Amino acid sequence: MTMDPFAPLGRFVDDQQRLCNYSPGDTPSADCGTEATWHVMWNVAAEVSFACDPHMDRARSRFVFVDSHPVGPDCGMPGALWDLEHQRCVYPDEAAERGQYRAESDALCT
């Protein structure tokens, strides 16, 4: 039997406050909820979440994911895009820049 290297994504967890989304067993009472230090893109469908340092270490040791970067000012903003090349979220101000980043990653950060 082979193990699936990708993280099992559970229930939706509100990440507007940019808190760690770790939730073992999909039990709300066990949610981590500490301040997030990492932003993680789990798969090519651009499903993302936030993680604290200990839970990011756990994710790195157990799962395969597309990308991660330290939480920055644009992470989680509506309309922000994931810049895979520079490993960060960006919120372009100009329409031309939005087209450039969308062509590069085509992944929303929210």
Secondary structure as a PSIPRED ss2 file (coil, helix, strand):
# PSIPRED VFORMAT (PSIPRED V4.0)

   1 M C   1.000  0.000  0.000
   2 T C   1.000  0.000  0.000
   3 M C   1.000  0.000  0.000
   4 D C   1.000  0.000  0.000
   5 P C   1.000  0.000  0.000
   6 F E   0.000  0.000  1.000
   7 A C   1.000  0.000  0.000
   8 P C   1.000  0.000  0.000
   9 L C   1.000  0.000  0.000
  10 G C   1.000  0.000  0.000
  11 R C   1.000  0.000  0.000
  12 F C   1.000  0.000  0.000
  13 V C   1.000  0.000  0.000
  14 D C   1.000  0.000  0.000
  15 D C   1.000  0.000  0.000
  16 Q C   1.000  0.000  0.000
  17 Q C   1.000  0.000  0.000
  18 R C   1.000  0.000  0.000
  19 L E   0.000  0.000  1.000
  20 C C   1.000  0.000  0.000
  21 N C   1.000  0.000  0.000
  22 Y C   1.000  0.000  0.000
  23 S C   1.000  0.000  0.000
  24 P H   0.000  1.000  0.000
  25 G H   0.000  1.000  0.000
  26 D H   0.000  1.000  0.000
  27 T C   1.000  0.000  0.000
  28 P H   0.000  1.000  0.000
  29 S H   0.000  1.000  0.000
  30 A H   0.000  1.000  0.000
  31 D C   1.000  0.000  0.000
  32 C C   1.000  0.000  0.000
  33 G C   1.000  0.000  0.000
  34 T C   1.000  0.000  0.000
  35 E E   0.000  0.000  1.000
  36 A C   1.000  0.000  0.000
  37 T C   1.000  0.000  0.000
  38 W E   0.000  0.000  1.000
  39 H E   0.000  0.000  1.000
  40 V E   0.000  0.000  1.000
  41 M E   0.000  0.000  1.000
  42 W C   1.000  0.000  0.000
  43 N C   1.000  0.000  0.000
  44 V C   1.000  0.000  0.000
  45 A C   1.000  0.000  0.000
  46 A C   1.000  0.000  0.000
  47 E C   1.000  0.000  0.000
  48 V E   0.000  0.000  1.000
  49 S E   0.000  0.000  1.000
  50 F E   0.000  0.000  1.000
  51 A E   0.000  0.000  1.000
  52 C C   1.000  0.000  0.000
  53 D H   0.000  1.000  0.000
  54 P H   0.000  1.000  0.000
  55 H H   0.000  1.000  0.000
  56 M H   0.000  1.000  0.000
  57 D H   0.000  1.000  0.000
  58 R H   0.000  1.000  0.000
  59 A H   0.000  1.000  0.000
  60 R H   0.000  1.000  0.000
  61 S H   0.000  1.000  0.000
  62 R H   0.000  1.000  0.000
  63 F C   1.000  0.000  0.000
  64 V E   0.000  0.000  1.000
  65 F C   1.000  0.000  0.000
  66 V C   1.000  0.000  0.000
  67 D E   0.000  0.000  1.000
  68 S E   0.000  0.000  1.000
  69 H E   0.000  0.000  1.000
  70 P E   0.000  0.000  1.000
  71 V C   1.000  0.000  0.000
  72 G C   1.000  0.000  0.000
  73 P C   1.000  0.000  0.000
  74 D C   1.000  0.000  0.000
  75 C C   1.000  0.000  0.000
  76 G C   1.000  0.000  0.000
  77 M C   1.000  0.000  0.000
  78 P C   1.000  0.000  0.000
  79 G C   1.000  0.000  0.000
  80 A C   1.000  0.000  0.000
  81 L E   0.000  0.000  1.000
  82 W E   0.000  0.000  1.000
  83 D E   0.000  0.000  1.000
  84 L C   1.000  0.000  0.000
  85 E C   1.000  0.000  0.000
  86 H C   1.000  0.000  0.000
  87 Q C   1.000  0.000  0.000
  88 R E   0.000  0.000  1.000
  89 C E   0.000  0.000  1.000
  90 V E   0.000  0.000  1.000
  91 Y C   1.000  0.000  0.000
  92 P C   1.000  0.000  0.000
  93 D C   1.000  0.000  0.000
  94 E C   1.000  0.000  0.000
  95 A H   0.000  1.000  0.000
  96 A H   0.000  1.000  0.000
  97 E H   0.000  1.000  0.000
  98 R H   0.000  1.000  0.000
  99 G H   0.000  1.000  0.000
 100 Q H   0.000  1.000  0.000
 101 Y H   0.000  1.000  0.000
 102 R H   0.000  1.000  0.000
 103 A H   0.000  1.000  0.000
 104 E H   0.000  1.000  0.000
 105 S C   1.000  0.000  0.000
 106 D C   1.000  0.000  0.000
 107 A C   1.000  0.000  0.000
 108 L E   0.000  0.000  1.000
 109 C C   1.000  0.000  0.000
 110 T C   1.000  0.000  0.000
